[in-house]
Amino acid sequence: MSGVAAVSIRNLSQAYGENLTLKNVSLEVAPHEVIALIGPSGCGKSTLLRTINLLEDSLAGEILVHGEPVTGEAGRGGRDRVRRRVGMVFQQFNLFPHLTVLQNITLAPRKLGGLSKADADAKARALLTRFGLAEKADEYPDRLSGGQQQRVAILRALATEPEVILLDEVTSALDPETVGEVLALIRELRDLGLTLILATHELQFARTIADRIVFLSAGEIVEQGTPAQILDHPEHPRTRQFVASMIHPERAPSAVPTPKETIG
């Protein structure tokens, strides 16, 4: 990997109480690269994303965004700066129910980016028009379908013009009928050249969108490589068992999941 990494994670560990949820994780993400994090529930995918975005405190290690430390003493006081550069989209949408779609999208650019209301509104309306949601600008979230709410959440993250977007299982709370429209929007983000790190259980989607797939188990990176390497020719037994259980359940070798993990 040449140049400065978009995200550099070095020997990162994180814990809830006595439970170590990330164990010495290191990962370099190049600018414009799309990384798909896969693995059983409880393996650390969401925790890793939340720690990158400083929603969780790390126990040890460091995180840099485009070479700038965001953890430890060197990154102290940089939370707002990081959140301007790193957007986050959550599984459960997390839209503010008392705000309209337009207000949800303009909140961060006004509070963090210092945009005037007029400029933030114009920018948000341009995004809504570009991605087919212009008519929803003045609606409240409870008037939208799940797919529409998730698309608005993605546009909210995009409104701050981040260099990196983190997507945490963004289709898992959706009906099957609405998954496709969200995945199509994520493909558009990739085509815009954004750096994306996404946790997903949609392995076939990961195959089509990711430059690299990273398999985690019990808080550790077990294996990583191209989609073809990880999904068609995994080397580690744990990776083989997981991929088989997701793609061909009837052929999956019997294996006992690691404690605190479940397949899915």
Residue pairs with C-beta under 8 A, 6 or more apart in sequence:
1 28
1 30
3 30
3 31
4 31
4 66
4 67
5 28
5 29
5 30
5 31
5 64
5 66
5 67
6 29
6 30
6 31
6 32
6 33
6 65
6 66
6 163
6 164
6 195
7 27
7 28
7 29
7 52
7 63
7 64
7 65
7 164
7 195
7 197
8 27
8 28
8 29
8 63
8 64
8 65
8 67
9 25
9 26
9 27
9 28
9 48
9 52
9 61
9 62
9 63
10 26
10 61
10 62
10 63
10 64
11 24
11 25
11 26
11 60
11 61
11 62
12 22
12 24
12 25
12 26
12 48
12 51
12 58
12 60
12 61
12 62
12 63
13 20
13 22
13 23
13 24
13 25
13 58
13 59
13 60
13 61
14 20
14 21
14 22
14 47
14 51
14 56
14 57
14 58
14 59
14 219
15 21
15 22
15 59
19 260
20 59
20 219
21 44
21 47
21 219
22 44
22 47
22 48
22 51
22 58
22 59
22 219
23 218
23 219
23 220
24 61
24 220
25 44
25 48
25 61
25 216
25 219
25 220
25 221
26 61
26 221
27 35
27 214
27 221
27 224
29 35
29 164
29 195
29 197
30 195
31 66
31 163
31 195
32 193
32 194
32 195
33 195
33 196
33 211
33 212
34 190
34 195
34 196
34 198
34 209
34 210
34 211
34 212
35 196
35 197
35 198
35 210
35 211
35 212
35 213
35 214
36 198
36 199
36 200
36 206
36 209
36 210
36 212
36 213
36 214
36 227
37 45
37 48
37 49
37 197
37 198
37 199
37 200
37 214
37 216
38 45
38 199
38 200
38 201
38 203
38 206
38 213
38 214
38 215
38 216
38 230
38 242
39 45
39 215
39 216
39 217
39 222
39 242
39 261
40 217
40 242
40 257
40 258
40 261
40 262
40 263
40 264
41 261
41 262
41 263
41 264
42 260
42 261
42 262
43 216
43 217
43 218
43 219
43 258
43 261
44 216
44 218
44 219
44 220
45 168
45 169
45 199
45 216
46 91
46 168
46 169
46 199
47 56
47 219
48 199
48 216
49 88
49 166
49 167
49 168
49 197
49 199
50 56
50 88
50 168
51 57
51 58
51 63
52 63
52 86
52 166
52 197
53 82
53 83
53 86
53 88
53 166
54 70
54 71
54 79
54 82
54 83
55 88
58 71
61 71
62 69
62 71
62 72
62 74
62 75
63 69
63 70
63 71
63 75
64 70
65 82
65 85
65 86
65 163
65 164
66 85
66 163
68 75
68 78
68 81
69 75
69 78
70 78
70 79
70 82
75 82
80 112
83 108
83 112
83 160
84 112
84 113
84 160
84 162
85 162
85 163
85 164
86 162
86 163
86 164
86 165
86 166
87 157
87 158
87 160
87 162
87 164
87 165
87 166
88 157
88 165
88 166
88 168
89 150
89 153
89 154
89 157
89 165
89 166
89 167
89 168
89 170
90 153
90 168
90 170
91 168
91 169
91 170
91 172
91 173
92 173
93 141
93 146
93 149
93 150
93 152
93 153
93 173
94 153
95 101
95 104
95 141
95 149
95 152
95 153
95 156
96 103
96 104
96 107
96 141
97 140
97 141
97 142
98 140
99 107
99 140
99 141
100 137
100 138
100 139
100 140
101 128
101 133
101 136
101 137
101 138
101 139
101 140
101 141
101 144
101 152
102 121
102 124
102 125
102 128
102 137
102 138
104 141
104 152
104 156
105 124
105 127
105 128
105 152
105 155
105 156
105 159
106 115
106 117
106 120
106 121
106 123
106 124
106 159
107 156
108 156
108 159
108 160
109 115
109 119
109 120
109 123
109 124
109 159
109 160
110 116
110 117
110 120
112 160
113 120
113 160
115 123
120 159
123 159
124 137
124 155
124 159
125 134
125 137
127 155
127 158
127 159
128 134
128 136
128 137
128 155
131 151
131 155
131 185
131 188
133 148
133 151
133 152
133 155
136 144
136 148
136 152
141 149
141 152
144 152
145 178
146 173
146 174
146 175
146 178
147 174
147 175
147 177
147 178
147 179
147 181
147 182
148 178
150 170
150 171
150 173
150 174
150 178
150 182
151 181
151 182
151 185
153 170
154 165
154 167
154 170
154 182
154 185
154 186
154 189
157 165
158 165
158 189
162 194
163 194
163 195
164 194
164 195
164 196
164 197
165 189
165 194
165 195
165 196
165 197
166 196
166 197
166 198
167 186
167 196
167 197
167 198
167 199
167 200
168 198
168 199
169 199
169 200
169 201
170 182
170 186
170 198
170 200
171 179
171 182
171 183
171 200
171 202
171 205
172 201
174 182
179 202
183 202
183 205
183 209
186 196
186 198
186 209
187 208
187 209
189 196
190 196
190 209
196 209
198 206
198 209
198 210
200 206
201 246
201 264
203 231
203 243
203 246
203 247
204 247
206 213
206 227
206 231
207 213
207 227
207 228
207 231
208 227
210 227
211 226
212 224
212 225
212 226
212 227
213 224
213 225
213 226
213 227
213 229
213 230
213 231
214 221
214 223
214 224
215 221
215 222
215 223
215 224
215 230
215 234
215 236
215 238
215 239
215 242
216 222
217 238
217 242
217 258
217 261
218 258
218 259
218 260
218 261
222 236
222 238
222 239
223 230
223 234
223 235
223 236
223 238
223 239
224 230
230 239
230 243
231 243
231 247
234 240
234 243
237 255
238 255
238 258
240 253
241 252
241 253
241 255
242 263
244 251
244 252
244 253
245 252
245 263
246 263
257 263
